[in-house]
């Protein structure tokens, strides 16, 4: 298998401080499409034996130097081997068309991370879990439905990217006519991109921020466009996905078989998040008529916004104690 050569940053360039309680290293691994992924591996210092492990990614359009790295480093402080990775086509990962997304390839990215951890000398392959944040929360649940090696999954402040692309926010564009217009616009854009020789970017989080911007746009701006969470490789902090980057999400529901997930799943959302309905509905669909509902849980945090679960916000909103107890229970 040919390994794509990546240029990885040597210095610490995260949006969070480096912990002295863990060992950190840059690693790479390959998914089944031959794309080489870049990741940060965090291991608890002085730990002995094979460890339970967690692969982390998200949010959708973020990089591992932002909140997925924070989650991974914190879980490593609590005794887990933790891997934060950049998805295909983004960040430091490979893929020679940049800023594209795919429900299939991005689900595979999680499974390739599980491959890497399962074969790592410091990891117990029978105790591997995953954490997905924002759009990667939905993809994590999708991966759990496909990958029987995943023992436990946490979906944090999740988006269902197929639903929001096909139906719009709060299902406000859920009609055949609206979807047709989206498809037609993307098909036209494909030809414009080919004629120009480059893919047009859709734009990241709006900047400057309009005074009348919706609450959730202000929430995103406060994270991606300020020193709190800005990163030069983050799509959301900068030019965004390609206009046609999420085209395939229009036709592919990713949570089709979530009720068949036998392993444990924890969905965490804030009730002040515009996206909370994704988490509530994903949980309801997962446990409806399921024989495996006993190890599924929905945790709603009062007063917590969408991006509060990126980095904790002003009040340390990420329930790391809960995440630790959840993974200790199901990766036992």
C-alpha positions in Angstrom: 0.0 0.0 0.0 1.5 3.3 -1.1 1.7 5.9 1.7 1.0 9.5 0.7 3.7 11.8 2.1 2.4 14.5 4.3 4.0 17.7 5.6 3.3 17.8 9.3 3.8 20.8 11.5 6.5 20.2 14.1 5.7 22.9 16.6 2.7 23.0 19.0 0.1 25.1 17.1 -3.1 24.1 19.0 -5.8 26.5 20.3 -5.4 25.0 23.7 -2.3 24.7 26.0 -0.1 21.6 26.0 -0.6 19.3 29.0 2.4 18.0 30.9 0.4 15.0 32.0 0.5 13.3 28.5 2.9 12.4 25.8 2.1 13.8 22.4 3.2 12.7 18.9 2.2 13.3 15.3 1.2 10.1 13.5 -0.3 9.1 10.1 -2.5 6.2 8.9 -4.3 5.3 5.7 -8.0 4.7 5.0 -9.3 2.1 2.6 -9.5 4.8 -0.2 -5.7 5.2 0.0 -5.9 8.6 1.6 -3.3 9.3 4.3 -4.7 10.9 7.4 -2.7 13.1 9.9 -3.4 12.8 13.6 -2.2 13.7 17.0 -1.8 10.8 19.4 -2.0 11.5 23.1 -0.9 8.9 25.7 -1.0 9.3 29.5 2.4 9.6 31.0 3.8 6.6 32.9 0.8 4.4 32.0 1.5 0.7 31.9 0.0 -2.1 29.8 -2.4 -1.8 26.9 -4.9 1.1 27.3 -8.5 1.7 26.3 -8.5 4.1 23.4 -10.7 6.8 21.8 -10.6 8.3 18.3 -11.9 11.9 18.1 -12.8 14.2 15.2 -14.9 17.2 14.5 -16.4 19.7 14.2 -17.4 19.6 10.5 -14.9 22.0 8.9 -12.5 22.2 12.0 -9.1 20.7 12.4 -7.4 18.6 15.1 -5.7 21.6 16.5 -9.0 22.9 17.7 -11.5 21.1 19.9 -11.0 17.5 18.9 -7.5 17.8 20.1 -8.7 19.3 23.3 -11.0 16.4 23.8 -8.3 13.9 23.0 -5.7 15.4 25.3 -8.2 15.7 28.2 -9.2 12.0 27.8 -5.5 11.0 27.7 -5.1 12.9 31.0 -7.8 10.6 32.3 -6.0 7.5 31.3 -7.1 6.8 27.7 -5.0 6.6 24.6 -6.6 9.2 22.4 -6.3 10.1 18.7 -7.5 13.4 17.2 -7.4 13.3 13.4 -8.0 15.5 10.4 -10.6 14.1 8.0 -9.8 13.4 4.4 -9.2 16.5 2.2 -8.8 18.8 5.2 -6.2 20.1 7.6 -2.9 18.2 7.4 -4.5 15.1 6.0 -4.2 14.0 2.4 -6.5 13.8 -0.5 -5.5 15.8 -3.6 -8.8 17.6 -3.9 -9.1 19.9 -0.9 -12.1 20.9 1.1 -14.4 18.1 -0.1 -16.7 16.0 2.1 -18.3 12.6 1.7 -20.6 10.7 4.0 -18.9 7.5 2.9 -15.3 8.6 3.0 -15.7 10.5 6.2 -17.3 7.5 7.9 -14.4 5.4 6.6 -12.0 8.0 8.2 -13.4 7.0 11.6 -13.0 3.3 10.8 -9.4 3.8 9.6 -8.7 5.5 13.0 -10.1 2.4 14.7 -7.8 0.3 12.5 -4.8 2.4 13.6 -5.7 2.2 17.3 -6.5 -1.5 17.2 -3.0 -2.3 15.8 -1.1 0.1 18.1 1.2 -1.5 20.6 -0.1 0.6 23.5 -3.8 -0.1 22.8 -6.2 -2.9 23.8 -8.0 -3.6 20.6 -11.1 -4.9 22.5 -11.5 -1.5 24.2 -11.8 1.1 21.4 -14.4 4.0 21.3 -15.0 7.1 19.3 -16.0 10.7 19.9 -17.6 12.9 17.2 -18.2 16.6 17.6 -20.8 18.6 15.6 -21.1 17.2 12.1 -18.8 14.4 13.2 -21.2 13.5 15.9 -23.6 12.2 13.2 -20.7 10.5 11.4 -19.6 8.9 14.6 -23.0 7.3 15.1 -22.9 6.2 11.4 -19.5 4.6 12.0 -20.8 2.9 15.1 -23.6 1.4 13.0 -21.1 0.0 10.5 -18.0 -0.9 12.7 -18.7 -3.6 15.2 -15.3 -3.1 16.8 -16.5 0.3 18.3 -17.4 -0.5 21.8 -18.7 3.0 22.8 -19.6 6.2 21.0 -20.1 9.8 22.2 -21.8 12.3 19.9 -21.2 15.8 21.2 -23.4 18.8 20.1 -24.1 16.7 16.9 -25.3 17.6 13.5 -26.9 15.2 11.0 -25.1 16.6 7.9 -27.4 14.7 5.5 -30.5 16.1 7.1 -29.3 19.7 7.2 -28.1 19.6 3.6 -31.2 17.9 2.3 -33.8 19.8 4.4 -32.2 23.0 5.7 -32.1 24.2 9.2 -35.1 23.1 11.3 -36.3 21.3 8.1 -37.3 24.7 6.6 -36.4 23.5 3.1 -37.9 20.1 3.2 -39.5 20.0 -0.2 -38.8 18.4 -3.5 -38.6 21.8 -5.1 -36.1 23.2 -2.7 -33.9 20.1 -3.1 -34.1 20.3 -6.9 -32.9 23.9 -6.8 -30.0 23.0 -4.6 -29.0 20.1 -7.0 -29.4 22.3 -10.0 -27.2 25.0 -8.5 -24.5 22.6 -7.6 -24.6 21.0 -11.0 -24.1 24.4 -12.6 -21.3 25.1 -10.2 -19.5 21.9 -11.2 -19.2 23.2 -14.8 -18.0 26.7 -13.6 -15.3 25.0 -11.5 -14.1 23.0 -14.4 -14.0 26.0 -16.7 -12.1 28.1 -14.2 -9.8 25.3 -13.2 -10.4 25.6 -9.5 -13.1 24.9 -7.0 -15.0 27.9 -5.7 -15.1 28.1 -1.9 -18.4 28.6 -0.1 -17.0 30.9 2.6 -16.4 30.1 6.2 -18.0 31.8 9.1 -19.2 35.3 8.0 -16.7 38.1 8.9 -17.3 40.9 9.7 -20.3 39.8 11.7 -23.6 41.5 10.8 -25.4 43.2 13.6 -28.6 41.3 12.8 -26.8 37.9 12.5 -28.8 34.9 13.9 -27.7 33.7 17.4 -26.1 30.6 16.1 -24.0 32.6 13.6 -22.8 34.7 16.5 -22.0 31.6 18.4 -19.9 30.2 15.5 -18.2 33.6 15.1 -17.2 33.7 18.7 -15.4 30.4 18.3 -14.0 30.3 14.8 -13.2 34.0 14.2 -11.6 35.0 17.6 -8.5 33.9 19.4 -10.7 31.5 21.3 -10.8 29.0 18.4 -9.3 30.5 15.3 -6.9 28.3 13.4 -5.3 29.0 10.0 -6.0 25.5 8.7 -9.6 25.5 9.8 -12.1 25.7 7.0 -14.7 27.4 9.2 -12.2 29.9 10.3 -11.3 30.8 6.8 -12.6 30.1 3.2 -15.0 27.2 4.1 -15.8 24.1 2.1 -16.0 24.1 -1.7 -19.4 25.1 -2.9 -20.0 21.6 -4.2 -18.1 20.0 -1.2 -21.2 18.5 0.4 -23.1 17.7 -2.7 -23.4 13.9 -2.0 -25.0 14.6 1.5 -28.2 15.6 -0.3 -29.0 12.1 -1.3 -27.7 9.9 1.6 -29.2 9.7 5.0 -26.4 8.6 7.3 -28.4 7.4 10.4 -30.5 4.8 8.5 -29.5 1.9 10.8 -28.7 3.6 14.0 -31.4 1.5 15.8 -29.2 -1.6 15.1 -26.2 -0.3 17.0 -25.5 -2.8 19.7 -22.7 -0.9 21.4 -23.1 2.0 23.8 -23.9 5.5 22.6 -24.1 8.7 24.5 -25.5 11.8 22.8 -24.7 15.1 24.6 -26.3 18.5 23.7 -27.0 21.8 25.2 -30.6 23.0 25.3 -29.4 26.5 24.2 -27.9 25.1 21.0 -29.7 25.8 17.8 -28.7 22.2 16.8 -30.3 20.5 19.8 -33.1 19.0 17.7 -30.5 16.9 15.8 -29.4 15.2 19.1 -32.9 14.7 20.4 -34.2 13.2 17.1 -31.1 11.1 16.6 -31.6 9.6 20.1 -35.3 9.0 19.5 -34.7 7.3 16.2 -31.9 5.2 17.7 -33.9 3.7 20.5 -37.3 3.4 18.6 -38.1 -0.3 18.1 -34.5 -1.1 19.1 -33.5 -4.3 20.9 -30.4 -2.4 22.1 -31.8 0.7 23.8 -30.5 -0.1 27.3 -27.0 1.2 26.7 -28.1 4.4 24.9 -28.3 7.8 26.6 -29.3 11.4 25.8 -27.8 14.0 28.1 -29.2 17.5 27.7 -27.2 20.3 29.4 -29.2 23.4 30.5 -28.1 26.8 29.2 -25.3 25.3 27.1 -24.8 26.6 23.5 -23.6 24.7 20.5 -20.0 25.9 20.7 -19.9 25.6 24.5 -19.3 21.9 23.8 -16.4 22.7 21.5 -14.1 24.1 24.2 -16.2 24.4 27.3 -17.2 28.0 26.7 -17.0 30.4 29.7 -18.3 27.9 32.2 -16.4 24.7 31.4 -19.5 23.1 29.9 -17.9 19.9 28.5 -19.0 17.1 30.9 -15.6 15.3 30.9 -16.4 13.5 34.2 -19.4 12.0 32.4 -17.4 11.1 29.3 -14.8 9.4 31.5 -17.3 7.4 33.4 -19.2 6.4 30.2 -16.0 5.2 28.5 -14.7 3.5 31.6 -18.0 1.6 31.9 -18.2 0.5 28.3 -14.5 0.1 27.5 -14.0 -2.0 30.6 
